Every structure is written in structure tokens, then in C-alpha cells.
């Protein structure tokens, strides 16, 4: 699939930054730190939110062909149009069965063999709502989905 084809199918670039309260996923099971961090959240620009009829505080599904996760959306101009920003570190078993990692490709970069979690295209839809795309794997329901691994 070309980059242009992929960007039409999944028009948002998902950036997963570090949490201020977890060290990656270390300490993400600590009740006090989970309370400070809050539930998984994704920030989107007002333009992108308007196209998807999203409003701050709404539960959403972030998805691509690899998987999906649920979060609460914050609509803000702190991110550029076309970008969705989330934090990494939330434990799947404590936050809906999946997290941002479910949408990341399992390949390594061509230079250096590092992770490709900053090269991640997604789309967003309100939970219980329809998207302009067919959805994950031909229209699965709104449950968080993490691909199975051998």
C-alpha cells in the first residue's frame, strides 16, 4: 500500500508521547499514578474533530488495520490538523483490553532496527458511531481489539 493510499484510508498520524506519571509501562499499575495520569486520552485538532463530529470528553475508538483502542478525546489546537496525540504506558488489562500499541506495526525501522511507533496512521470514530471508513477488519464492533500474537 502506498503512503498516499494509506493516508486516504487512515488520515491521522498518531503520535504516542511519554506519560508524565509512568516510565513507559513501569508504574502504570500504581493506583495513585493512574489517578494522576487519568484514563487514556487522545488529543485531536478542532478541524479533525469537526469532520468526525467529536467533542471533548467523548469516548472514541482509534483504529487501523492492525488493531484498535478506546480513549477519551480532547479537542484542542495544541496539535496540528492531521495529528492525533496520545500517551503510551497504559496497561491493556487495566484500560479496556488494549492500548496505543495495538495500532503499531510490528516491524523494525530500516535504519537502526528500532520501533516504528512514530510512523502510525489511524482514524478515529465515536464509540457506538459510524466512521467514514469501513472500520477495523471490515467493520468489527466497538470493542477494543488487539491482534493475536504467536
N, C-alpha and C positions, 0 to 999 in steps of 0.2 A: 504494500500500500504506500503510495507517495505521501509526502508531507502535506501537500495540498488536499489530497483526498481525506487524509486523517483529520486535518484541521476543519474541513467542512463537516465531517461526521462528529467530531468532538472539538468544538470551537474554543474551549477554555484550556489554558495552561495551568495545571495545578502545581503550586509551589508549597512544599511542606517544610516549614521552618522549625527550629528548635523551640521547645517549650521553656518558659522561664522557671517552671517548677519541677520538671523532670529532667533527668540526664538521659536523653533518648527514651528508652522504656524503663530505665532504672528508677526506682522510687514511684513509679506510676500506679502502684498498688497501695501506697500510703494514703490513708483516708484524709488526713489534713492537707496534703499536697494536691490530692484530687479535688478537694473542695476549693482550694485557692485557684487551681487551673480552670475548673469548670468543665462542663461536658465538651466533647468535640465540637468545634466551630469552624465554619468556612466563611471567609470574607470575600464578597464579590462587589464589583463596581455597580453603581446605580443603573448604568446603561444595560449591563448584562442581567441584572435583577429584573429590570422592567421588561425585557424581552421574554423572561420566564415567569413573570407575574409573582416574583418573590418579594417578601418583606422581612425585615429584621425580626428575629425570634422564631421564624418558621422552621419546621423540621424539613430537611431535604435529603435527597438521595444523590450522591455523587457517584458517577459510573463511567465505565468504558467497557471494552470487550473482555478485559481481564478480571473485573470484579466491581464491587461497589461498597460503599459505606454510608452510614447515615450521620448527620450532624445538624446543628442549628446554624442558620445563615445570619450573617451580619452584613447589611448593605452599607457600604462606605466608599468614599472616594480615596481611601488610604491605599487602594490597589488600582492598578491601571485597567482600563477596559480589556477584556480578553484574558484576565488573570483571576484565578481563584487561589486564595491563600489559606492554608490550614497549618496546624501544628502536629508534629509527629510525637510519638511516645505513648499514646493511649493504648491500654491493653484491650485487645478484642473481646476477651471474656468479660470484661467489666464495662464495656461500652457498645453494646448492641451486636456483638458477634463478629465485628470486622473493624478495620481502621484504614487509614490512608494507604497502607502497604498493599491492600487488596487491589489497588488500581495500578500498581507499579510493575513494569516489565521485569522479568527475572533474568534478563541478560546482563552482561557486564559491558562497560564502555569499551570502545575500540582503542582508546588511549588510556593506559594505566590500569585497566581491569577493575574500575570502581563501579559503584552502584549508579543506576540511571534514574534515581527518583526525582531528579530535577528536569527530566525530559518526559513529561507525563501529560497527555492530553485527555480531557474528560468533558462531560456535560453534567448539568445539574437539573433536577426536577423536584417539584414539591412532593413530599410523601403523599401518596394517595392520588397523585395527579398524573396527567399525561405529559409527555415530552414531545418536542418536535422530532426526536429520533425514535426509532423503534424500541430503543431501550436495550438493556443488557441481554445478550444472547437471545434476541428475538422477542423480548417483552416479558421477562420474568417479573414476578410481583415485587413489592417494595421491601421485602426482607433484605437485610444486608447479606451479601454473598461474597465469600472468599473462595477463590479457586482451590480445588483439591491439589495436594502435592504428593508425589510418590513417597 
